[in-house]
Amino acid sequence: MNTNRTDAIFFVGVENNLKYDSSTMLDRMRNWGRTWVVKALFVVLMIAFAFWGVGAGLAMRVHPVATVDGQRILGNEIDHKTEQLKQTLAQMYGANAPQVLRNINLRQEALNQIIEQRLVAEEARHIGIRVGDDALADSIAADPHFQDGGRFDPERYQEVLAANGLLPSDYEA
């Protein structure tokens, strides 16, 4: 295929008309970057980041959804509880779960349950009710969900908790 001769002449003409001097934009930026003004600006920025960090402004603060007796309830805790409720309802209702879930405000239910748990725990502390470590261990060992062949299985315990998005410390609290 033939190249258009006028295009080639145009580009050659444009190239010949461009003039570069020794002081290009990059050279100017490099030279200006070595001045004391720019160095002072970088020192000020480093000090600001050292004291406040990146993103430590007011926009990055975590605001609690609710507070119970001085304890904050954060959104991620509600999200976690919402997922647990969704899984529980899915197991209970099976194929009908989507229909049931449409009629329930899971986030509000999760928040209500968290508030109730915190209030009950605070009241138990207030009146001196405490579950001993031995009683807790016996209760966990007796739970059939954590047993294999009628005996407590630590691996099964870990698996069941992980499947429900729980850590042993959360479950035992």
C-alpha positions in Angstrom: 0.0 0.0 0.0 1.3 3.4 -0.9 1.9 6.0 1.9 0.5 9.4 1.3 3.4 11.6 0.4 1.8 14.8 1.8 1.4 13.1 5.2 5.1 12.3 5.3 6.0 15.9 4.2 3.7 17.4 6.9 5.3 15.4 9.7 8.8 16.1 8.6 7.8 19.8 8.4 6.3 19.8 11.9 9.4 18.0 13.3 11.7 20.6 11.8 9.6 23.5 13.2 9.9 22.2 16.8 12.7 23.8 18.7 14.1 22.5 21.9 16.3 24.6 24.1 18.6 23.4 26.8 16.1 24.4 29.5 13.3 21.9 29.1 10.4 21.6 31.5 12.0 18.6 33.2 15.3 20.4 33.7 13.4 23.3 35.3 11.5 20.9 37.6 14.7 19.2 38.6 16.5 22.5 39.3 13.5 24.0 41.2 13.2 20.7 43.2 16.7 21.4 44.7 15.8 24.8 46.1 15.5 25.4 49.8 11.8 26.4 49.3 10.8 22.9 48.1 12.9 21.2 50.7 11.2 23.3 53.4 7.8 22.4 52.0 8.7 18.7 52.2 9.9 19.1 55.8 6.6 20.7 56.8 4.7 17.9 55.1 6.8 15.2 56.8 6.1 16.8 60.2 2.4 17.0 59.5 2.3 13.3 58.5 4.3 12.4 61.6 1.8 14.0 64.0 -1.4 13.4 62.2 -0.7 10.5 59.9 -2.5 9.7 56.6 -6.2 9.8 56.9 -6.4 10.6 60.6 -8.8 13.5 59.9 -12.4 13.9 61.1 -13.7 12.0 58.1 -11.9 8.8 59.1 -13.3 8.6 62.6 -15.4 5.6 63.4 -18.8 6.6 64.7 -20.7 4.1 66.8 -24.2 3.0 65.7 -25.3 2.8 69.4 -23.8 2.9 72.8 -24.8 0.7 75.7 -23.6 1.7 79.2 -20.6 3.4 77.7 -19.7 0.6 75.3 -19.8 1.4 71.6 -21.5 -0.8 69.1 -19.9 -0.4 65.7 -21.2 -1.1 62.2 -18.9 -4.0 61.6 -20.2 -5.8 64.7 -23.7 -5.3 63.5 -22.7 -6.6 60.0 -21.1 -9.7 61.6 -24.3 -10.4 63.7 -26.5 -9.8 60.6 -24.6 -12.5 58.7 -24.9 -14.9 61.7 -28.7 -14.3 61.7 -28.9 -14.8 58.0 -27.1 -18.1 58.2 -29.3 -19.2 61.1 -32.5 -18.4 59.3 -31.3 -20.0 56.1 -30.6 -23.2 58.1 -34.0 -23.0 59.8 -36.2 -22.2 56.8 -34.2 -23.8 54.0 -35.7 -23.1 50.6 -38.2 -20.6 52.2 -35.4 -18.5 53.7 -35.4 -15.8 51.0 -39.1 -15.2 51.5 -38.7 -15.0 55.2 -35.6 -12.7 55.0 -37.6 -10.2 52.9 -40.0 -9.7 55.8 -37.3 -9.1 58.4 -35.0 -6.1 59.0 -32.0 -8.1 59.8 -29.7 -5.2 60.7 -32.2 -3.8 63.2 -32.7 -7.3 64.6 -29.0 -7.8 64.9 -28.6 -4.4 66.7 -31.5 -5.3 69.1 -29.8 -8.6 69.9 -26.4 -7.0 70.5 -28.0 -4.4 72.8 -29.9 -7.0 74.7 -26.8 -9.2 75.1 -24.8 -6.2 76.4 -27.6 -5.2 78.9 -27.9 -8.7 80.2 -24.2 -9.1 80.6 -23.9 -5.8 82.4 -26.8 -6.7 84.8 -25.2 -10.1 85.5 -21.9 -8.3 86.3 -23.8 -5.8 88.5 -25.5 -8.5 90.6 -22.5 -10.7 90.7 -23.5 -13.6 88.5 -20.5 -15.2 86.9 -20.0 -18.5 85.0 -16.9 -20.3 86.2 -14.3 -21.6 83.8 -15.1 -25.2 84.7 -18.8 -24.8 84.2 -18.2 -23.2 80.8 -15.9 -26.0 79.7 -18.4 -28.6 80.8 -21.2 -26.8 78.9 -19.1 -26.6 75.7 -18.0 -30.3 76.0 -21.7 -31.4 76.6 -22.9 -29.6 73.4 -23.7 -32.2 70.8 -22.6 -29.9 68.0 -19.0 -30.2 69.2 -19.0 -33.9 69.7 -17.9 -36.7 67.5 -19.0 -40.2 68.6 -20.4 -38.9 71.8 -17.1 -37.3 72.9 -16.0 -33.6 72.7 -13.8 -33.1 69.7 -11.6 -29.9 69.8 -11.2 -29.9 66.0 -15.0 -30.2 65.5 -15.4 -27.3 68.0 -13.0 -25.1 65.9 -14.8 -26.1 62.6 -18.3 -25.4 63.9 -17.2 -22.0 65.3 -15.3 -21.1 62.0 -18.4 -22.1 59.9 -20.4 -19.7 62.0 -17.8 -16.9 61.8 -16.9 -17.1 65.5 -13.6 -17.3 67.4 -13.5 -19.4 70.5 -12.9 -16.2 72.6 -16.1 -14.7 71.2 -18.1 -17.8 71.7 -16.9 -18.3 75.3 -17.4 -14.7 76.3 
